Amino acid sequence: MPDEQTIPAPRGGVGADEVPAVNSGSGASVGRRKPSSGRSAGRWAIRFVLVILVVIIGGYGCLLYVNLNPDIGPDGFQVRRVASTASKHLSSSPDVISAETTDATADLNGNNVRLDVRLKDNTSPDTAANLLASTWQKTLQEEPDYSGEFIISVSWNAKGTTIDIDVHSQRDPEAIRTDVKRALTPVGEAKTFTGNINEYQGPTIDYGDVTTLPTTLPQPGMKKSSKTFTMNGWKVTSTSNEEGQFPTTVSFEQVITAAKQAGPTGTIELSNGTLSVTGLATDENKGLTPEAAAPVIHTVADCQAAGLTTLKLNDEAKKEPSSDDHWITFVCKNGTWASRFDSPQPQRHRNPQQSRRTLAAPPNVLHLCTVGPNTHHHQGGSGRIRRTSRR
């Protein structure tokens, strides 16, 4: 019995025989896995690097796309918040009929916000000015970093005046309030207000057809603002200076009366000390004659008292000036007019044998200055002064 119980020894021997095989197989397996594990780690490292590169390239691509298309980035979100803030503030006012956002975009040229606002009829200029100023003030409170364009197109009727102006509001609210109030002073007498109100210029104020000069014509307004009216067929435009002061030393009624002696209609513009007149030349063949120019020149003969530095008379038979018009220019020197031929230099002639004519001033006004060293003046048979060139 004890001998039979020693049988496990062969089993151990078989096990011993089998163990090396197992160990041998295990050793071979381990030997094969080592290089496989190294290659796997390398592949994972490559994959990791590729992922990092994809993230970097993708991020750079997204950043580049946003930079090229700001409207989908932070700037785009900001302009829409600005537009929403302004629209809500305007809509809360009892004086506003409607307030709509017509533009809220960001692009490579900058950020733009524009609103179209309609006010109730007979809203006073002071109320409109306060509303516009408070809108920008409220917007700055919500979006203090916004520095893009912000324009409110506002329109309404008040006391027979139609107002349709663009108020550029990206500046001090008090400046907006002051400028709007000053610009709208002629409400009730003027017919229309159009154009812009910004830090550089004011609107165009049109009084329409009048029989007497508008009472608010000389009143101060915004700088570089224009007031226009039509009297006896002549359209007059007066432009304010940098301080918003309109010229008061030229009698437009007298200039119109003098100009009507030459033609039934034309334009008279006064800006920055320069008086420009068209419509005096009514015959294309004759152009501007001394007889047609004399009444206007005599009317403002004392140029110093009239506050003028330049008098420009159009010598083409056209009612409106254009880029290819030719002008005769008189310059104020020592209180009197000295005349010269203004640019552009005429190149075409109606008569091939004769050069373009220029104008001589009336007897009590200096003659046209010589143009160039080879130019002299003489009286033609038609009674006008011509300029001929010596070849």
C-alpha positions as CSV (number, residue, x, y, z in Angstrom):
1,M,0.0,0.0,0.0
2,P,2.7,2.4,0.8
3,D,4.4,1.6,-2.5
4,E,1.2,2.2,-4.5
5,Q,1.0,5.6,-2.9
6,T,4.2,6.7,-4.6
7,I,2.6,6.7,-8.0
8,P,2.5,10.6,-8.2
9,A,6.3,10.6,-8.9
10,P,5.9,9.6,-12.5
11,R,3.1,12.2,-12.8
12,G,5.6,14.6,-11.5
13,G,8.0,13.3,-14.0
14,V,5.5,13.7,-16.8
15,G,4.8,17.0,-15.4
16,A,8.4,17.7,-15.3
17,D,8.7,16.6,-18.9
18,E,5.8,18.8,-19.8
19,V,6.9,21.8,-17.8
20,P,10.0,22.5,-20.0
21,A,7.8,22.4,-23.0
22,V,5.4,24.8,-21.4
23,N,8.2,26.9,-20.2
24,S,9.9,26.7,-23.5
25,G,6.7,27.7,-25.3
26,S,6.1,30.5,-22.8
27,G,9.7,31.7,-23.3
28,A,9.3,31.7,-27.0
29,S,6.1,33.6,-26.7
30,V,7.7,36.2,-24.5
31,G,10.5,36.4,-26.8
32,R,8.2,37.1,-29.7
33,R,6.1,39.8,-27.8
34,K,9.0,42.0,-26.8
35,P,9.6,43.4,-30.3
36,S,5.9,43.5,-30.9
37,S,5.4,45.7,-27.8
38,G,8.1,48.1,-29.0
39,R,6.6,48.5,-32.4
40,S,3.2,49.0,-30.8
41,A,4.6,51.8,-28.6
42,G,6.1,53.4,-31.6
43,R,2.9,53.2,-33.5
44,W,1.0,54.8,-30.6
45,A,3.7,57.5,-30.4
46,I,3.2,58.3,-34.1
47,R,-0.5,58.3,-33.7
48,F,-0.2,60.7,-30.7
49,V,2.0,63.1,-32.7
50,L,-0.4,63.0,-35.7
51,V,-3.3,63.8,-33.4
52,I,-1.4,66.7,-31.9
53,L,-0.5,67.9,-35.4
54,V,-4.2,67.6,-36.5
55,V,-5.3,69.6,-33.5
56,I,-2.7,72.3,-34.1
57,I,-3.4,72.6,-37.8
58,G,-7.1,72.4,-37.2
59,G,-7.0,75.1,-34.6
60,Y,-4.8,77.3,-36.7
61,G,-7.2,76.8,-39.6
62,C,-10.2,77.7,-37.5
63,L,-8.4,80.8,-36.2
64,L,-7.5,81.8,-39.7
65,Y,-11.1,81.3,-40.9
66,V,-12.4,83.4,-38.0
67,N,-9.9,86.1,-38.8
68,L,-11.0,86.1,-42.4
69,N,-14.7,85.9,-41.4
70,P,-15.0,88.1,-38.3
71,D,-18.8,87.8,-38.4
72,I,-18.7,84.2,-37.0
73,G,-16.3,85.1,-34.3
74,P,-16.3,87.3,-31.2
75,D,-16.7,90.5,-33.2
76,G,-19.8,89.1,-34.8
77,F,-21.3,88.3,-31.5
78,Q,-20.5,91.8,-30.2
79,V,-22.1,93.7,-33.0
80,R,-25.3,91.7,-32.6
81,R,-25.3,92.4,-28.9
82,V,-24.8,96.1,-29.6
83,A,-27.6,96.2,-32.2
84,S,-29.9,94.3,-29.8
85,T,-29.1,96.7,-26.9
86,A,-29.7,99.8,-29.0
87,S,-32.9,98.4,-30.5
88,K,-34.4,97.5,-27.1
89,H,-33.5,100.9,-25.7
90,L,-35.1,102.8,-28.6
91,S,-38.2,100.6,-28.7
92,S,-38.8,101.4,-25.0
93,S,-39.3,105.1,-25.8
94,P,-42.9,106.3,-26.3
95,D,-41.7,108.6,-29.0
96,V,-40.5,105.7,-31.2
97,I,-42.9,104.0,-33.7
98,S,-40.4,101.4,-34.9
99,A,-36.7,100.5,-34.4
100,E,-35.2,97.9,-36.7
101,T,-31.7,96.6,-37.1
102,T,-30.8,96.8,-40.8
103,D,-27.1,95.9,-40.4
104,A,-25.1,94.1,-37.7
105,T,-22.0,92.6,-39.3
106,A,-18.3,92.3,-38.7
107,D,-16.0,92.0,-41.7
108,L,-12.4,92.8,-42.6
109,N,-13.3,96.4,-43.1
110,G,-14.6,96.8,-39.6
111,N,-17.7,96.3,-37.4
112,N,-21.0,97.9,-38.5
113,V,-24.2,98.5,-36.7
114,R,-27.1,100.4,-38.4
115,L,-30.6,100.9,-37.1
116,D,-33.6,102.3,-38.9
117,V,-35.8,104.3,-36.5
118,R,-39.1,106.0,-37.2
119,L,-40.3,108.6,-34.6
120,K,-43.8,109.9,-34.0
121,D,-44.8,113.0,-36.0
122,N,-44.0,116.3,-34.3
123,T,-41.4,114.8,-32.0
124,S,-39.4,117.9,-31.0
125,P,-35.7,118.2,-32.0
126,D,-34.7,118.3,-28.3
127,T,-36.5,115.0,-27.6
128,A,-34.9,113.4,-30.7
129,A,-31.5,114.6,-29.7
130,N,-31.9,113.3,-26.1
131,L,-33.1,109.9,-27.4
132,L,-30.2,109.5,-29.8
133,A,-27.6,110.5,-27.2
134,S,-29.1,108.2,-24.5
135,T,-29.1,105.2,-27.0
136,W,-25.4,105.4,-27.5
137,Q,-24.9,106.0,-23.8
138,K,-26.9,102.8,-23.0
139,T,-25.0,100.9,-25.6
140,L,-21.6,101.9,-24.1
141,Q,-22.8,100.8,-20.7
142,E,-23.5,97.3,-22.1
143,E,-20.6,97.1,-24.5
144,P,-17.9,99.5,-23.4
145,D,-15.3,97.9,-25.7
146,Y,-17.3,98.4,-28.9
147,S,-15.5,100.8,-31.2
148,G,-17.0,100.1,-34.6
149,E,-19.4,102.1,-36.7
150,F,-22.8,102.8,-35.2
151,I,-25.4,104.7,-37.3
152,I,-29.0,105.5,-36.5
153,S,-31.1,106.4,-39.5
154,V,-33.9,108.4,-38.0
155,S,-36.9,109.9,-39.8
156,W,-40.1,111.7,-38.9
157,N,-42.2,114.8,-39.8
158,A,-42.4,117.8,-37.6
159,K,-44.2,121.1,-38.2
160,G,-44.2,120.6,-42.0
161,T,-40.6,119.5,-42.1
162,T,-39.5,116.1,-43.4
163,I,-36.5,114.8,-41.5
164,D,-34.5,111.8,-42.8
165,I,-30.9,111.8,-41.5
166,D,-28.1,109.4,-40.5
167,V,-26.7,110.1,-37.1
168,H,-23.2,108.7,-36.6
169,S,-23.2,107.9,-32.9
170,Q,-19.7,106.5,-32.2
171,R,-18.6,109.5,-30.2
172,D,-19.4,111.4,-27.0
173,P,-23.1,111.3,-26.2
174,E,-23.1,115.0,-25.2
175,A,-21.6,115.9,-28.6
176,I,-24.4,113.9,-30.3
177,R,-27.0,115.7,-28.3
178,T,-25.5,119.2,-29.0
179,D,-25.0,118.6,-32.8
180,V,-28.5,117.2,-33.4
181,K,-30.1,120.1,-31.6
182,R,-28.0,122.7,-33.6
183,A,-28.6,120.9,-36.9
184,L,-32.4,120.8,-36.4
185,T,-32.8,124.4,-35.5
186,P,-34.6,125.3,-38.8
187,V,-37.3,122.6,-38.2
188,G,-40.7,124.3,-39.0
189,E,-39.3,126.5,-41.7
190,A,-37.1,124.2,-43.8
191,K,-38.8,121.6,-46.0
192,T,-36.4,118.7,-45.7
193,F,-33.4,117.5,-43.8
194,T,-31.2,114.9,-45.4
195,G,-27.6,113.6,-45.2
196,N,-25.4,112.9,-42.2
197,I,-24.7,114.2,-38.7
198,N,-21.3,113.3,-37.6
199,E,-18.1,114.9,-36.2
200,Y,-17.1,116.1,-39.7
201,Q,-20.2,117.5,-41.2
202,G,-23.9,118.3,-40.8
203,P,-27.0,117.7,-42.9
204,T,-28.3,119.4,-46.0
205,I,-31.2,121.6,-45.2
206,D,-33.6,122.5,-48.1
207,Y,-36.1,125.3,-47.8
208,G,-37.6,124.6,-51.2
209,D,-39.0,127.4,-53.3
210,V,-39.1,130.7,-51.5
211,T,-40.1,134.3,-52.3
212,T,-38.0,135.8,-49.4
213,L,-34.9,134.7,-47.7
214,P,-35.5,132.1,-44.9
215,T,-35.2,133.7,-41.5
216,T,-33.1,130.8,-40.2
217,L,-30.7,130.9,-43.1
218,P,-27.9,132.8,-41.2
219,Q,-28.4,131.0,-37.9
220,P,-25.4,128.9,-36.8
221,G,-25.6,125.1,-37.2
222,M,-23.2,122.2,-37.6
223,K,-19.9,122.6,-39.3
224,K,-19.9,121.8,-43.0
225,S,-23.6,121.9,-43.2
226,S,-25.5,123.2,-46.2
227,K,-28.6,125.2,-46.5
228,T,-30.3,125.5,-49.9
229,F,-33.3,127.3,-51.4
230,T,-34.6,128.3,-54.8
231,M,-35.6,131.9,-55.5
232,N,-36.8,133.2,-58.8
233,G,-35.4,130.1,-60.6
234,W,-32.0,130.3,-59.0
235,K,-30.8,127.6,-56.6
236,V,-28.7,129.0,-53.8
237,T,-26.5,126.9,-51.5
238,S,-24.8,128.3,-48.4
239,T,-22.3,126.1,-46.5
240,S,-21.1,126.7,-42.9
241,N,-17.5,126.9,-41.8
242,E,-15.6,124.8,-39.3
243,E,-17.4,126.6,-36.4
244,G,-20.8,126.1,-37.9
245,Q,-21.2,129.7,-38.8
246,F,-23.0,130.5,-42.1
247,P,-21.9,133.5,-44.2
248,T,-23.9,136.6,-43.6
249,T,-22.0,139.3,-45.5
250,V,-23.3,138.4,-49.0
251,S,-26.7,139.5,-50.1
252,F,-28.1,136.5,-52.0
253,E,-31.1,138.6,-53.1
254,Q,-28.9,141.1,-54.8
255,V,-26.7,138.4,-56.4
256,I,-29.9,136.7,-57.8
257,T,-31.2,140.0,-59.2
258,A,-27.9,140.6,-60.9
259,A,-27.6,137.0,-62.2
260,K,-31.1,137.1,-63.7
261,Q,-30.0,139.8,-66.0
262,A,-27.9,137.2,-67.8
263,G,-30.1,134.1,-67.5
264,P,-33.4,132.8,-66.1
265,T,-32.0,130.0,-64.0
266,G,-28.7,128.9,-62.5
267,T,-26.9,128.1,-59.3
268,I,-25.2,130.2,-56.7
269,E,-23.0,128.5,-54.1
270,L,-21.2,130.2,-51.2
271,S,-18.6,128.2,-49.3
272,N,-15.5,129.0,-47.4
273,G,-15.3,132.5,-48.9
274,T,-15.8,131.3,-52.5
275,L,-18.9,132.4,-54.4
276,S,-19.5,130.2,-57.5
277,V,-22.1,131.1,-60.1
278,T,-23.4,129.0,-63.1
279,G,-26.0,129.9,-65.6
280,L,-24.6,133.3,-66.7
281,A,-23.4,131.8,-70.0
282,T,-26.6,131.0,-72.0
283,D,-25.1,130.7,-75.5
284,E,-22.7,127.9,-76.3
285,N,-21.2,129.8,-79.1
286,K,-20.5,132.9,-77.1
287,G,-19.9,131.4,-73.7
288,L,-19.5,133.9,-70.8
289,T,-19.5,137.5,-72.0
290,P,-18.4,140.6,-70.0
291,E,-22.0,141.9,-70.3
292,A,-23.3,138.8,-68.6
293,A,-20.7,138.7,-65.9
294,A,-20.6,142.5,-65.1
295,P,-23.8,142.7,-62.9
296,V,-22.7,139.9,-60.6
297,I,-19.1,141.2,-60.3
298,H,-20.4,144.7,-59.5
299,T,-22.8,143.3,-56.9
300,V,-19.9,142.0,-54.9
301,A,-17.3,144.6,-56.1
302,D,-16.1,145.2,-52.5
303,C,-14.9,141.7,-51.9
304,Q,-13.4,142.5,-48.6
305,A,-16.7,143.8,-47.2
306,A,-18.5,140.8,-48.7
307,G,-16.1,138.5,-46.9
308,L,-15.1,136.8,-50.2
309,T,-11.7,135.6,-51.3
310,T,-12.7,134.1,-54.6
311,L,-15.4,134.6,-57.3
312,K,-15.9,131.8,-59.8
313,L,-18.1,132.2,-62.9
314,N,-18.8,129.2,-65.0
315,D,-18.2,130.0,-68.7
316,E,-20.1,127.1,-70.2
317,A,-23.8,127.1,-71.2
318,K,-24.7,124.5,-68.6
319,K,-27.1,124.8,-65.7
320,E,-25.1,122.5,-63.3
321,P,-21.3,122.4,-62.8
322,S,-19.5,119.2,-63.7
323,S,-16.0,118.0,-63.7
324,D,-15.2,119.1,-67.2
325,D,-16.6,122.7,-66.7
326,H,-14.4,125.7,-67.2
327,W,-14.4,128.6,-64.9
328,I,-13.3,132.2,-64.8
329,T,-11.9,133.0,-61.4
330,F,-11.5,136.4,-59.8
331,V,-9.3,136.7,-56.7
332,C,-9.8,139.3,-54.0
333,K,-6.6,141.4,-53.7
334,N,-6.5,144.5,-51.5
335,G,-10.2,144.8,-51.4
336,T,-10.8,144.6,-55.2
337,W,-11.1,141.8,-57.7
338,A,-8.1,140.6,-59.7
339,S,-9.2,138.2,-62.4
340,R,-7.4,135.2,-63.8
341,F,-8.3,132.1,-65.9
342,D,-8.9,129.2,-63.6
343,S,-8.0,125.5,-64.3
344,P,-8.6,123.2,-66.0
345,Q,-6.8,124.6,-69.0
346,P,-9.1,124.5,-72.0
347,Q,-8.0,122.1,-74.7
348,R,-10.8,122.2,-77.2
349,H,-11.9,125.2,-79.3
350,R,-15.1,125.8,-81.2
351,N,-13.1,127.7,-83.9
352,P,-10.0,125.8,-85.0
353,Q,-8.4,129.1,-85.9
354,Q,-8.9,130.7,-82.6
355,S,-8.1,129.6,-79.0
356,R,-10.5,129.5,-76.2
357,R,-11.7,133.0,-75.1
358,T,-11.4,134.3,-71.6
359,L,-13.2,137.1,-69.9
360,A,-12.3,140.6,-69.2
361,A,-13.7,142.3,-66.1
362,P,-15.9,145.4,-66.5
363,P,-14.2,148.7,-66.7
364,N,-13.9,149.2,-63.0
365,V,-12.6,145.7,-62.4
366,L,-9.1,144.5,-63.2
367,H,-8.7,142.7,-66.5
368,L,-8.1,139.0,-66.7
369,C,-4.6,138.0,-65.7
370,T,-2.4,136.7,-68.4
371,V,-2.2,132.9,-68.5
372,G,1.3,131.8,-69.3
373,P,4.1,133.8,-70.9
374,N,2.9,133.4,-74.5
375,T,-0.7,134.6,-73.9
376,H,-2.2,138.1,-74.5
377,H,-5.7,139.4,-74.6
378,H,-7.5,141.3,-77.3
379,Q,-11.1,142.4,-78.0
380,G,-12.8,140.3,-80.7
381,G,-15.3,141.5,-83.2
382,S,-18.1,139.9,-81.3
383,G,-17.5,142.3,-78.4
384,R,-16.0,139.6,-76.0
385,I,-12.5,139.3,-74.7
386,R,-10.6,136.4,-76.2
387,R,-7.4,134.7,-75.2
388,T,-5.1,133.9,-78.1
389,S,-1.8,131.9,-77.9
390,R,1.3,132.8,-79.7
391,R,2.8,129.7,-81.2
